Amino acid sequence: MSLRVAHAYWSVPAVELVAQLQSSPEGLSSADAARRLGERGPSAHGDRWALSRLRVLLRQVRSPLLALLIFASVLSAAMREWSDATIVLAIVLATVVIGYLREYRADRALDELRARVQTSALVLRDGREVSVPHGSVVAGDVVRLAAGSLVPADAVVLEASDCFLSESALTGESFPVQKQPGEVPASAPMSARTNCVFLGTNVRSGTAVCLVVAAGEATEFAQIATRLIHRAPETDFDRGLRNFGYLLTSAMLIMVVLVFAVHVFLGDPPAETLLFSVALAVGLSPELLPAILSVNLARGAQVMARRGVLVRRLNAIENLGSMNVLCTDKTGTLTEGNMRLEGAYDAEGAPSPPVLEDAAVNASLQTGLKNPLDEAILAAHRPESPPKIAEIPFDFVRRRLSVIVERPAGAVMITKGAFANVIGACARTSDGAALDAARVAGITAKYEEWSRQGVRMLAVATRSIAVKPAYSRADEVDLSFAGFLTFLDQPKPGVAVALKDLDRLGVAVKVITGDNRLVAAHVAAMIGMRVDRVLTGAELDELDDGALRRLAPMTTMFVEVDPNQKERIILALRRAGKVVGFLGDGVNDAPAMHAADTSLSVDCAVDVARETADFVLLEPDLDVIRGGIEEGRRTFVNTMKYILTTTSANVGNMISMAAASFVLPFLPLLAGQILLNNLLSDVPAIGIADDLVDPELVSRPPRWDMGFIGRFMAGFGLLSSLFDVVTFGVLLVGFHAGAELFRTGWFIESLMTELVIALVIRTWRPFYKSRPGTLLLWTSLLMLALTPVIPFLPLADRLGFTPVPASLLLAMFAITAMYVGATELAKRWFYQPTA
C-alpha cells in the first residue's frame, strides 16, 4: 500500500489529509496499523539502542594502540620476522576477543534493561484508545496528546484545547507555542506551522487530537537530524577520562620516539627497535580500559536495576555517584504521595457538599494532566457529571483549571486550582458577598492556619457564563469563591533515616516545591529535616544570578516556585560548584532536569520527565536513590582501581625496561614478551567490575583528581622501578644471567609484581583486611600460579624463554614479597593525608 500525502500538508484541510492517508477520525484498525508498520518497519528513534555484534567488535579494533600493534606486526612480517609478527597478532586477537566478549554481554544486559523504560503514545485503534510504543506509531494514526506527552511523530492537529508545545529541540524557541486546528500557508516555516506537532517536542499544557502524517525516518526530526545531534554535556567523569587519556598519550609518544631514536643512534636494528618501542608504549597503557569501563557501567546498571533504579544513560552513573546535592519535590519523596481528601469547606470554613460536588465535576471532566489530587477527589465522591461544553486546561502559570458545563440553570464555569491563583480571579463569595480586603484577609487566615498544620489545599470557584463557540483564559474572571478542598499526605516511613544516610554520604537534600512555605515547613518538621533557610518564588525573583549563586547552597527549601525558577535554582547550584541531581516527575520539571548534572524520574511520571531522566526509579524513595548513589560510587572506584593499579605498575616496569635497554648489551625483554606480560597481567582486570569496595571509599562523592593520579603513578612507579633495579642486580650479579635467562627471570618477577600489586593497592586498608571480589581473587591466584610455569611450557623457547633454576625462582618470589611489603608501607604513607 502506497500512501501519498501532499508535500505542504500543513496547508491542506484536515478532511483531505484523512482521506489521503486512508484513515478516519476514529483512527486505524489494528490490522491496518500492523500492516503499515510491517511495510515501514519500527521508527528509527524507537530502535536506536538495537544491539549490534558488529558495532561492539568495531569498538575493540578502533583502538589506536591496536592499530599501532598491527602496524608493527605487518612491519615485522615484511622484514621476515615471522615469529615476532605471529606473537603480536596472537596477542592483538586475544585482546580483541576478551574485550568483545565482555562488552557484548554487557550491552545485551543493558538492552534488556532499556526495554523496561519504554515511552508509549495514546492512539485510536479500532475506535478506542490504546497505548502503543512510540516506534509503533504509523502514518494515519490518530494520537491523543495531553500535558506531559512526548509527540511520537509529525502530525496535524484535528482538535485542541489550550494546547501549548515546547519546540525548543527543533526550532530553538524557548517559549511554548500554541497549537490549534486549521491551515497555514504552504510557504510557512516550521516555527509558523501552528497546526502541526512534531516528533522531538512535548506538550507543556492543554490537550490535542492529531492525525499522524509522517513517522520514523519521514519526520522533520529525522530529516534535520544532523543539525539536531548536539554533543551531550561532558560529565565530570568523561572530562577526567579525557584528561587522563591526554596524559597517557603524551607519555607513550615521548617513550616511543625517545627509545627508538636512542637505539637507532646506537646502531641497533631499526625493525627490532621499532617493535620494542611500540611494545613499551602498549605496555604503558591500560588498553583494556574501554572494555573495563563498559563492563563496570553495565554491571552497575544491572545492580541498580535490582535495587529499583533503571539506567537510561550509562555515562551518568558516575555522575550519580559524584552528586553532592539532590533537589526534589516533597510529594511522593518525603511524603507518601497518596493524597487523601480530608474535607470540602466553604469560605467560612464550614463543611460544604456543594464545594465537593463542583470539584468532583471538574476533576471528572478535565482531560489534561492527570494528578493525584483529582484522583483523591474522585475517590471520595464520584459525581453524575453534567454535559461538558468546553475546558480551559491547567498550566503552570495560571495554576488552575476550568470546565464549562451545562446545568439546568444554564452554563456554569467551575474552576479549581492553587488558592492564590483562584482567589485572585474572584470578585465575590458564593453567597453573593463582595470579596473586599477584609473578607480576603479572613479567608487567607484560614488557608494559612490549615497550611501550618501540613494540610494541602485547592480552592474552588464558579460563575454563570454564556454559551459561545470557544473559551479562553480571559474568561476566568469575576468568579465566585466557593471554598476549599483539603488534602492530607503523610510523611513516608523511613524518610528521616534516608535523609541521615544521604547526609552521611555527603549529599545535601534540598526541597523545590510549588507548595506554600507553611505546608513545606510542617512536613520538614514532621520528618526531622533541618531547614537552614527558605526562599520563596517571589523572593527568588528579587535576586540576581550572582546573589542566587551565593544563597542557593545555604538554602534548604525553595517554595512557591514555578518551572523556570526550578531551572534557575539548579543552574545556580551548579555555578556554585555543586554536582546537582534533580528528581522530577511532571512536565514542569523537564527544564530543571535538563539543567541538572544528573536527572531522576519515576516509572509513573509523564513521558517528557521519563525521557529527560538519566535514571528512572521504580518507586520514588530516597533510600532507593541512596542505593543508586552508592552503586555509582562503587562503579567509579572500581574504574579508578584499574587505572591506578595498571598504570602505577606499568609506568615503573616500562621506565625500567627503557632505561635498561640503553645500558644492557641486549634488549631486557623482547617485544612479544612485553606484550604477553601485558596481556596476562590484564586477565584479572576482568574481575575488577565485580570487586568488593570498602565502605569508606563510597562515603564521600568521588571526583577525578589528576594531581592525585599523577602523584600515585610517580610514587608507586618509582617504587616499582627500585625493585626492578634490585631484580637486575640479582640476575646479573647473583646468577650471571645471559640474555635469555635475564629476560625469563625478569618476566617472572615483573608479571608477579603486577599481579599482586592489584590486590594490595585496590584498598586503603592493609590488603589482608580487605576481601577482594571472588573473580578478581581467583584469576589473580591462577595467573600467579601460571607465571613460574611459563618458561617450562611447550613452545616457550619460541617466545625467547628458557627454563630457570629453582634458586632463581625463589629469589624472584623473595623480591616480590619484599615489594608487597614496601608497597603496603608506602600506601599507608600515601593515603595518610586523605584517610
Residue pairs with C-beta under 8 A, 6 or more apart in sequence:
1 22
1 35
1 36
1 39
3 20
3 21
3 22
3 36
3 139
3 140
4 20
5 17
5 20
5 21
5 139
5 213
5 214
6 12
6 16
6 17
6 20
8 186
8 187
9 17
9 156
9 196
9 213
10 156
10 183
10 184
10 186
10 188
10 193
10 195
10 196
11 183
11 184
11 185
11 186
11 188
12 20
12 183
13 183
14 156
14 158
14 181
14 211
17 156
17 211
17 213
18 24
18 25
18 211
21 139
21 140
21 211
21 213
22 32
22 140
23 140
23 141
23 142
23 211
24 142
25 142
25 158
26 124
26 127
26 142
27 123
27 124
27 125
27 126
27 127
27 140
27 141
27 142
28 36
28 124
28 125
28 138
28 140
28 141
28 142
29 125
29 126
30 125
30 126
32 140
33 123
33 125
33 136
33 138
33 140
33 141
36 138
36 139
36 140
37 136
37 138
40 138
40 139
40 215
40 216
41 216
42 135
42 136
42 216
43 134
43 135
43 136
43 137
43 153
43 215
43 216
43 217
44 216
44 217
44 222
45 134
45 135
45 199
45 216
45 221
45 222
46 133
46 134
46 135
46 136
46 216
47 135
49 110
49 111
49 114
50 111
51 107
51 108
51 111
53 104
56 100
56 103
56 104
56 107
57 96
57 100
59 99
59 103
59 290
60 66
60 95
60 96
60 99
60 100
60 103
60 291
61 96
63 287
63 290
65 281
65 282
65 285
65 287
66 92
66 95
66 96
66 287
68 278
68 281
68 282
69 88
69 91
69 92
69 278
69 282
69 675
70 88
70 89
70 92
71 278
72 88
72 274
72 275
72 278
72 279
72 671
73 84
73 85
73 88
73 89
73 92
74 85
75 271
75 274
75 275
76 82
76 84
76 85
76 88
76 271
76 275
77 85
79 271
81 271
81 272
81 275
83 672
83 798
84 275
84 670
84 671
84 672
87 671
87 672
87 675
87 676
87 799
88 275
88 671
88 672
88 675
91 672
91 675
91 676
91 678
91 679
94 679
95 287
95 288
95 679
95 682
98 288
98 291
98 682
98 683
98 686
99 288
99 290
99 291
102 291
102 294
102 295
102 686
103 291
103 294
103 295
105 298
106 294
106 295
106 297
106 298
106 299
107 294
107 298
109 298
109 301
109 302
110 298
110 301
110 311
110 314
113 301
113 302
113 305
113 310
113 311
114 312
116 305
116 310
117 310
117 312
117 603
117 610
117 616
118 133
118 134
119 133
119 134
119 150
119 152
119 607
119 610
119 611
120 131
120 132
120 133
120 134
120 607
121 131
121 132
121 133
121 134
121 137
121 143
121 149
121 150
121 152
122 129
122 130
122 131
122 143
122 144
122 145
122 149
123 129
123 130
123 131
123 132
123 137
123 141
123 142
123 143
123 144
124 130
124 141
124 142
124 143
124 144
125 132
125 141
129 144
134 150
134 152
134 153
135 216
137 143
137 152
137 153
137 212
137 215
138 212
138 215
139 153
139 212
139 213
139 214
139 215
139 218
140 211
140 212
141 153
141 211
141 212
141 215
142 158
142 209
142 210
142 211
142 212
143 151
143 152
143 153
143 155
143 209
143 210
143 211
143 212
144 207
144 208
144 209
145 151
145 163
145 197
145 203
145 207
145 208
145 209
145 210
146 203
146 206
146 207
146 367
146 368
146 369
146 370
147 203
147 204
147 205
147 206
147 207
147 368
147 369
147 393
147 394
147 395
147 587
147 606
148 202
148 203
148 369
148 586
148 587
148 606
148 607
148 608
148 609
149 202
149 203
149 606
149 607
149 608
150 201
150 202
150 607
150 608
150 611
151 165
151 197
151 198
151 199
151 200
151 201
151 202
151 203
152 199
152 212
152 215
153 199
153 212
153 213
153 214
153 215
153 216
153 219
154 196
154 197
154 198
154 199
154 212
154 213
154 214
154 215
154 218
154 219
154 220
154 221
155 196
155 197
155 210
155 211
155 212
155 213
156 195
156 196
156 210
156 211
156 213
157 163
157 179
157 180
157 181
157 182
157 195
157 196
157 197
157 208
157 209
157 210
158 181
158 208
158 209
158 210
158 211
159 181
159 208
159 209
160 179
160 180
160 181
160 206
160 207
160 208
160 209
161 206
161 207
161 208
161 367
161 368
161 390
161 391
161 392
161 393
162 178
162 205
162 206
162 207
162 391
162 392
162 393
162 395
162 472
162 473
163 178
163 179
163 180
163 203
163 205
163 206
163 207
163 208
163 393
164 176
164 177
164 178
164 179
164 203
164 204
164 205
164 206
164 395
165 176
165 177
165 179
165 197
165 201
165 202
165 203
165 204
166 176
166 177
166 201
166 202
166 203
166 204
166 590
167 173
167 177
167 191
167 198
167 201
168 174
169 200
169 201
169 228
170 190
170 198
170 200
170 201
170 220
170 221
170 224
170 228
171 190
171 191
173 191
176 204
176 205
177 191
177 194
178 194
179 194
179 195
179 196
179 197
179 208
180 194
180 195
181 195
182 194
182 195
183 195
184 192
184 193
184 194
184 195
190 196
190 198
190 220
197 208
197 210
198 219
198 220
198 221
199 215
199 219
199 220
199 221
199 222
200 219
200 221
200 228
202 587
202 590
202 607
202 608
203 587
203 608
204 395
204 396
204 587
205 368
205 369
205 393
205 394
205 395
205 396
205 587
206 368
206 393
206 395
207 367
207 368
207 391
207 393
214 220
216 222
221 228
232 313
232 315
234 242
235 315
235 316
235 318
235 319
235 597
236 318
236 319
236 322
236 579
236 597
236 703
236 704
237 315
237 318
237 319
237 322
237 636
237 704
238 315
239 704
240 703
240 704
240 706
241 293
241 704
243 704
243 706
244 643
244 704
244 706
244 709
247 706
247 709
247 710
248 284
248 285
248 286
248 647
251 284
251 651
252 281
252 284
252 285
253 281
255 277
255 280
255 281
255 284
255 654
255 658
256 277
256 278
256 280
256 281
258 658
259 273
259 276
259 277
259 280
259 658
259 661
260 273
260 274
260 277
262 662
263 273
263 276
263 277
263 661
263 662
264 270
264 273
266 662
272 667
272 671
275 671
276 661
276 667
276 670
276 671
276 674
278 671
279 671
279 672
279 674
279 675
280 654
280 657
280 658
280 674
282 674
282 675
282 678
283 650
283 653
283 654
283 657
283 674
283 675
283 677
283 678
284 647
284 650
284 651
284 654
285 650
286 292
286 642
286 643
286 646
286 647
286 650
287 678
287 682
288 642
288 682
288 685
288 686
289 642
289 643
292 639
292 642
292 685
292 686
292 688
292 689
293 639
295 686
295 689
296 635
296 638
296 639
296 688
296 689
297 314
297 315
297 317
297 635
298 314
298 689
299 635
299 689
299 690
300 311
300 317
300 631
300 632
300 634
300 635
301 311
301 314
301 317
303 631
304 310
304 311
304 317
304 615
304 627
304 628
304 631
304 632
305 311
307 624
307 627
307 628
307 631
308 617
308 618
308 619
308 621
308 624
308 627
309 615
309 616
309 617
309 618
309 624
309 625
309 627
309 628
309 631
310 603
310 615
310 616
310 617
310 618
311 317
311 614
311 615
312 613
312 614
312 615
312 616
313 614
316 598
316 614
316 615
317 631
317 632
317 635
318 632
318 635
318 636
318 639
318 702
319 579
319 581
319 597
319 598
319 614
319 632
320 581
320 598
320 614
320 615
320 628
320 629
320 632
321 629
321 630
321 631
321 632
321 633
321 634
321 635
321 636
321 698
321 701
321 702
322 579
322 597
322 632
322 633
322 636
322 701
322 702
322 703
323 507
323 579
323 580
323 581
323 597
323 598
323 629
323 632
323 701
324 506
324 507
324 508
324 578
324 579
324 701
325 507
325 508
325 510
325 553
325 573
325 578
325 579
325 580
325 581
326 502
326 507
326 508
326 509
326 510
326 580
326 581
326 582
326 583
326 625
327 509
327 510
327 511
327 512
327 566
327 569
327 570
327 573
327 580
327 581
327 582
327 583
327 592
327 596
328 334
328 509
328 510
328 511
328 512
328 582
328 583
328 584
328 622
329 511
329 512
329 513
329 514
329 583
329 584
329 585
329 589
330 511
330 513
330 515
330 520
330 523
331 337
331 372
331 489
331 513
331 515
332 585
332 602
332 620
333 492
333 495
333 583
333 620
333 621
333 622
334 491
334 492
334 495
334 511
334 523
334 524
334 527
334 529
334 622
335 489
335 490
335 491
335 492
335 523
336 489
336 490
336 491
336 492
337 372
337 489
337 492
337 620
338 372
338 489
338 490
339 372
339 373
339 375
339 376
339 456
339 487
339 488
339 489
340 376
340 487
340 488
340 489
341 356
341 376
341 377
341 379
341 380
341 485
341 486
341 487
342 455
342 486
342 487
342 488
343 351
343 485
343 486
344 351
344 352
344 353
344 355
344 356
344 359
344 460
344 483
344 484
344 485
344 486
345 351
345 352
345 355
345 483
345 484
345 486
346 352
346 355
346 430
346 482
346 483
347 429
347 430
347 431
347 439
347 443
347 481
347 482
347 483
349 446
349 484
352 482
352 483
354 430
354 482
355 460
355 482
355 483
355 484
355 485
356 377
356 380
356 381
356 485
357 381
357 383
358 414
358 416
358 460
358 462
358 482
359 377
359 414
359 416
359 458
359 460
359 485
360 377
360 378
360 380
360 381
360 382
360 383
361 383
361 385
361 386
361 403
361 405
361 414
362 401
362 402
362 403
362 414
362 415
362 416
362 460
363 373
363 374
363 377
363 378
363 416
364 378
364 382
364 383
364 385
365 385
365 388
365 391
365 403
365 405
366 374
366 391
366 393
366 394
366 401
366 403
367 391
367 393
368 391
368 393
368 394
368 401
369 393
369 394
369 586
369 587
369 606
373 456
373 458
373 485
373 487
376 487
377 485
385 405
386 405
386 406
386 407
387 405
387 406
388 403
388 404
388 405
388 406
389 404
389 405
389 406
389 411
389 467
390 403
390 404
390 470
390 471
391 401
391 402
391 403
391 404
392 401
392 402
392 403
392 404
392 471
392 472
392 473
392 475
392 476
393 401
394 400
394 401
394 417
396 514
396 562
396 563
396 587
396 588
397 562
398 417
398 421
398 473
398 476
399 417
399 418
399 421
399 514
400 415
400 416
400 417
400 418
400 421
400 422
400 425
400 476
401 415
401 416
401 417
402 413
402 414
402 415
402 471
402 475
402 476
403 413
403 414
404 411
404 412
404 413
404 414
404 465
404 471
405 411
405 412
405 414
406 467
409 464
410 464
410 467
411 464
411 465
411 466
411 467
412 462
412 463
412 464
412 465
413 462
413 463
413 464
413 465
413 471
413 475
413 476
413 479
414 460
414 461
414 462
415 422
415 425
415 460
415 461
415 462
415 476
415 479
416 422
416 458
416 459
416 460
416 461
416 485
417 458
417 459
418 458
418 459
418 514
419 447
419 457
419 458
419 459
419 484
419 516
421 459
422 458
422 459
422 460
422 461
422 479
422 481
423 435
423 440
423 443
423 444
423 459
423 461
423 481
425 461
425 476
425 477
425 478
425 479
426 435
426 461
426 479
426 480
426 481
427 434
427 435
427 477
427 478
427 479
427 480
428 434
428 435
428 480
428 481
429 435
429 439
429 480
429 481
429 482
430 462
430 480
430 481
430 482
430 483
432 480
433 439
435 481
443 481
446 484
447 457
447 484
448 518
450 457
450 484
450 486
451 457
451 516
451 518
451 519
451 522
452 518
452 521
452 522
453 522
454 488
454 519
454 522
454 523
454 526
455 486
455 487
455 488
455 519
456 486
456 487
456 488
456 489
456 515
456 519
457 484
457 485
457 486
457 487
458 484
458 485
458 487
459 481
459 483
459 484
459 485
460 482
460 483
460 484
460 485
461 479
461 480
461 481
461 482
462 479
462 480
462 482
463 478
463 479
463 480
465 471
465 475
491 523
491 526
491 527
492 621
492 622
494 623
495 527
495 622
496 527
496 528
496 529
497 623
498 621
498 622
498 623
498 626
499 509
499 527
499 528
499 529
499 622
501 623
501 626
502 508
502 509
502 622
502 625
502 626
502 629
503 509
504 699
505 626
505 629
505 630
505 698
505 699
505 700
505 701
506 699
506 700
506 701
507 629
507 701
509 529
509 622
510 555
510 556
510 557
510 558
510 573
511 520
511 524
511 529
511 556
511 557
511 558
511 559
512 558
512 561
512 566
512 569
512 582
512 592
513 520
513 557
513 558
513 559
513 560
513 561
514 559
514 560
514 561
514 562
514 588
515 559
515 560
516 559
516 560
517 534
517 536
517 557
517 559
517 560
520 534
520 557
520 559
521 531
521 534
521 557
523 529
524 531
524 556
524 557
529 556
530 556
531 556
531 557
532 554
532 555
532 556
533 551
533 554
533 555
533 556
533 557
534 555
534 556
534 557
534 558
534 559
535 551
535 555
535 557
535 558
535 559
536 558
536 559
536 560
536 561
537 558
537 559
537 560
537 561
537 562
537 565
538 560
540 548
540 558
540 561
540 565
540 568
540 569
541 565
543 551
545 568
545 572
545 575
548 568
548 569
548 572
549 572
549 575
549 576
550 576
552 569
552 572
552 573
552 576
553 573
553 576
553 578
558 565
558 566
558 569
561 569
562 588
563 588
563 589
563 590
563 591
563 592
564 591
566 582
566 588
566 589
566 591
566 592
567 591
567 592
567 594
567 595
569 592
570 580
570 582
570 592
570 595
570 596
571 595
573 580
574 580
574 595
574 596
574 597
579 597
579 598
579 701
580 596
580 597
580 598
581 596
581 597
581 598
581 599
581 600
581 625
582 589
582 592
582 593
582 595
582 596
582 598
582 599
582 600
583 599
583 600
583 601
583 602
583 617
583 620
583 625
584 590
584 592
584 593
584 599
584 600
584 601
584 605
584 609
584 612
584 613
585 601
585 602
585 604
585 605
585 606
585 609
585 620
586 605
586 606
586 609
587 606
587 608
587 609
589 601
589 609
589 612
590 608
590 609
590 612
593 599
593 601
593 609
593 612
593 613
594 612
598 614
598 615
599 612
599 613
599 614
599 615
600 613
600 614
600 615
600 616
600 617
600 625
601 609
601 610
601 612
601 613
601 615
601 616
601 617
602 616
602 617
602 618
602 619
602 620
603 610
603 616
603 617
603 618
603 619
605 613
605 616
610 616
615 628
617 624
617 625
618 624
630 698
633 693
633 697
633 698
633 701
633 702
634 693
634 698
636 702
637 693
637 697
637 698
637 702
638 688
638 689
638 691
638 693
640 702
641 688
641 691
641 758
641 762
642 685
642 688
643 709
644 709
644 712
644 713
644 761
645 757
645 758
645 761
645 762
646 681
646 682
646 685
646 758
647 709
647 713
647 717
648 712
648 713
648 715
648 716
648 717
648 720
648 757
648 761
649 681
649 716
649 717
649 720
649 753
649 754
649 757
649 758
650 678
650 754
651 713
651 714
651 716
651 717
651 720
652 716
652 717
652 718
652 719
652 720
652 721
652 724
653 677
653 720
653 721
653 724
653 750
653 753
653 754
655 717
655 721
656 668
656 720
656 721
656 724
656 725
656 728
657 668
657 669
657 674
657 724
660 668
660 724
660 728
661 667
661 668
664 742
666 739
666 742
667 739
667 743
668 742
668 743
668 746
669 677
669 743
669 746
669 747
669 750
670 743
670 799
670 800
672 799
672 800
673 743
673 747
673 799
673 800
673 801
676 799
677 747
677 750
677 751
677 754
680 751
680 783
680 786
680 787
681 751
681 754
681 755
681 783
683 779
683 782
683 783
684 755
684 758
684 776
684 779
684 780
684 783
685 758
686 775
686 779
687 773
687 774
687 775
687 776
687 777
687 778
687 779
687 780
688 762
688 773
688 776
690 773
690 774
690 775
690 776
691 762
691 772
691 773
691 776
692 770
692 771
692 772
692 773
694 763
694 764
694 765
694 770
696 764
696 835
697 763
697 764
711 830
712 830
715 826
715 830
716 757
716 761
716 823
716 826
716 830
719 819
719 822
719 823
719 826
720 753
720 757
720 819
723 749
723 753
723 815
723 818
723 819
723 822
724 746
724 749
724 750
726 815
726 818
727 745
727 746
727 749
727 750
727 812
727 815
728 746
730 745
730 811
730 815
731 737
731 741
731 742
731 745
731 746
731 808
732 742
734 811
735 741
735 745
735 805
735 807
735 808
735 811
737 745
740 800
740 801
740 802
741 802
741 804
741 808
743 800
743 801
744 791
744 800
744 801
744 802
744 804
745 804
745 808
745 811
745 812
747 790
747 801
748 787
748 788
748 790
748 791
748 804
748 809
748 812
749 812
749 815
749 816
751 783
751 787
752 784
752 787
752 812
752 813
752 816
753 815
753 816
753 819
755 780
755 783
755 784
755 787
756 780
756 784
756 816
756 819
756 820
757 819
757 820
757 823
758 776
758 780
759 767
759 772
759 776
759 777
759 780
760 767
760 820
760 823
760 824
760 827
761 823
761 827
762 770
762 772
762 776
763 769
763 770
764 827
764 831
764 834
764 835
766 824
767 820
767 824
771 777
772 780
788 809
788 812
790 796
790 801
791 801
791 802
791 803
791 804
792 803
796 802
